[in-house]
Amino acid sequence: MEELLILVDTHDRKRGYAPKMQVHQQGLLHRAFSIFIFDKNGRVLLQQRASGKYHSQGLWTNTCCGHPRPGERTLAAAKRRLQEEMGITCPLQKVATLLYREQVSNQLIEHEYDHIFAGLCHTDPIANPEEASNWQWMALAQIPPSIAAAPDTFSIWFRRIFETLGPADLKAWNETAQARD
């Protein structure tokens, strides 16, 4: 059975459910989350999306992304997916939201009300190869020049987060995560 996503309005109020592929084919606004995991040195954990993903295959992006299931709280979904994708369990703190609509690969559209979470991890991930083909810790200062040098190697939502919210916000997210440790 195909996964159902939670459809929302621009204020993140639930409007119903629809199958995942239909949501992305039609660009329907839905609830999602993005996770940024930092280490004790303030580096952020990036993952390279696996080649078997249904869109944005092989692109570098933030630590983990996903969608809550019907009836599942967004924070609980974020913790579940972080464990499933990267083998990480750590406290997460909601740090921002972002509403965006962007064309991604395979003629699909991401139109998300994105809840952004940050956390701190003291170990390297154990990535699920079906989700992430590679990973790396990267200093925040290195990310904008890396995106500028090769934007097509990064996911569109990762680029939008940096364009919209910026490195200063990510630095504050790191500080929030460090303070919770």
C-alpha positions in Angstrom: 0.0 0.0 0.0 1.4 3.4 -0.9 2.3 5.8 1.9 -0.2 8.5 2.6 1.0 12.1 3.2 -0.8 14.7 5.3 -2.1 17.6 3.1 -2.1 21.0 4.8 -2.9 24.6 4.1 -0.4 27.4 4.2 -0.8 27.6 8.0 -0.1 23.8 8.4 -3.7 22.9 9.2 -4.5 19.4 8.1 -6.7 19.2 5.0 -6.7 15.5 4.3 -4.5 12.8 3.0 -3.2 11.7 -0.4 -0.8 9.0 -1.8 2.8 10.1 -1.8 3.3 9.9 -5.6 0.1 11.7 -6.3 1.2 14.5 -3.9 4.5 14.9 -5.7 3.1 14.6 -9.2 0.5 17.2 -8.6 2.6 19.4 -6.3 0.1 19.3 -3.4 1.0 21.1 -0.3 1.9 18.6 2.4 3.6 18.4 5.8 7.2 17.4 5.9 10.3 17.8 8.0 14.0 18.4 7.6 16.7 17.5 10.2 20.1 19.1 10.7 22.4 17.1 13.0 25.5 18.8 14.3 28.6 17.4 16.0 30.5 18.9 19.0 32.6 20.9 16.5 29.6 22.6 14.9 29.8 20.7 11.7 26.6 19.6 10.1 26.0 16.0 8.9 25.1 15.8 5.2 23.9 12.7 3.4 24.0 11.9 -0.3 20.7 10.5 -1.4 20.7 6.9 -2.6 20.4 6.2 -6.3 17.2 4.2 -5.6 15.2 7.2 -4.2 12.2 8.3 -6.2 13.6 11.8 -6.8 16.8 13.9 -6.2 18.9 10.7 -6.4 22.6 11.1 -5.7 22.2 14.7 -4.4 23.8 16.0 -1.2 21.3 17.3 1.3 20.8 17.8 5.0 21.0 14.9 7.5 17.5 13.5 7.0 14.1 14.5 5.5 10.7 12.8 5.5 7.0 13.0 6.1 4.9 12.2 9.2 2.3 9.4 8.7 -1.4 10.1 9.3 -1.9 10.3 13.1 1.9 10.6 13.8 3.3 13.8 15.4 5.9 15.5 13.3 8.6 15.3 16.0 8.0 11.6 16.5 8.2 11.1 12.7 11.5 13.0 12.6 13.0 10.8 15.3 11.7 7.7 13.5 13.2 8.6 10.1 16.5 9.8 11.6 16.9 6.3 13.1 15.8 4.5 9.9 17.9 6.6 7.5 21.1 7.4 9.5 21.0 5.1 12.5 21.0 8.1 14.9 19.0 8.6 18.0 19.3 12.0 19.7 17.1 14.8 21.1 15.7 17.1 18.4 14.5 20.7 18.8 12.2 22.4 16.3 14.1 25.5 15.0 12.2 26.8 12.0 9.5 26.2 9.4 9.7 26.9 5.7 7.0 26.8 3.0 8.3 26.2 -0.5 7.3 24.8 -3.9 10.0 23.5 -6.2 10.4 21.2 -9.2 12.6 18.2 -8.5 13.8 15.4 -10.7 11.5 12.9 -12.5 8.9 15.6 -13.2 7.9 15.7 -9.5 7.2 18.7 -7.4 8.0 19.3 -3.7 5.4 21.6 -2.2 6.1 21.4 1.5 5.3 23.0 4.8 8.7 21.9 6.2 9.3 21.7 9.9 13.0 22.0 10.6 14.6 20.2 13.5 18.2 20.4 14.9 20.1 18.0 17.1 23.5 17.1 18.3 25.2 13.7 17.9 28.4 12.4 19.4 28.9 9.5 17.0 29.2 8.9 13.2 26.0 7.7 11.5 25.3 4.2 10.4 23.6 5.1 7.1 20.9 2.8 5.6 22.3 2.3 2.0 18.7 2.3 0.7 18.4 5.9 1.9 21.9 7.4 1.8 24.8 6.3 -0.4 27.3 8.4 1.4 27.6 11.0 4.2 30.0 13.6 5.5 30.4 16.1 8.3 30.9 19.6 6.8 31.7 23.0 8.5 28.9 25.5 8.1 31.3 28.0 6.5 32.1 25.4 3.7 28.5 24.9 2.6 27.6 28.2 0.8 30.8 28.1 -1.3 30.2 24.4 -2.1 26.6 25.2 -3.2 27.8 28.1 -5.3 30.5 26.0 -7.0 28.2 23.1 -7.8 24.5 23.8 -7.1 23.2 20.9 -9.1 24.9 18.5 -6.7 22.7 19.6 -3.8 18.9 19.0 -3.2 16.7 22.0 -4.1 15.3 22.1 -0.5 18.8 22.2 1.0 19.7 25.1 -1.3 16.4 26.9 -0.5 17.0 26.6 3.3 20.4 28.2 2.8 19.1 30.9 0.5 16.0 31.7 2.7 17.3 31.2 6.2 21.1 31.5 5.7 24.2 30.4 7.6 23.5 32.6 10.5 20.3 30.8 11.3 22.1 27.4 11.0 24.7 28.7 13.4 21.9 29.5 15.8 20.4 26.0 15.3 23.8 24.5 16.2 23.9 26.6 19.3 20.4 25.5 20.3 21.4 21.8 19.8 24.7 22.3 21.8 22.8 24.0 24.7 20.4 21.0 24.9 23.3 18.5 25.3 
